[in-house]
Structures are given as structure tokens and as C-alpha cells.
């Protein structure tokens, strides 16, 4: 599972893209 985007966004935004 992924917790955060390399840029620093939360999983909510990361999984959306």
C-alpha cells in the first residue's frame, strides 16, 4: 500500500491520479 506521494501529497490525492 502507498502512504504518500514522492512530492508529499497524501494518499487521497495520490490514488486519485
C-alpha positions as CSV (number, residue, x, y, z in Angstrom):
1,X,0.0,0.0,0.0
2,X,1.1,3.6,-0.6
3,X,1.1,6.2,2.1
4,X,2.4,9.3,0.4
5,X,3.3,10.7,-3.0
6,X,7.0,11.4,-3.7
7,X,6.0,15.1,-3.8
8,X,4.4,15.0,-0.4
9,X,0.7,14.6,-1.2
10,X,-1.4,12.4,1.0
11,X,-2.7,9.0,-0.2
12,X,-6.1,10.5,-1.0
13,X,-4.6,12.6,-3.8
14,X,-2.0,10.1,-4.8
15,X,-4.5,7.3,-5.5
16,X,-6.8,9.6,-7.4
17,X,-4.2,10.4,-10.1
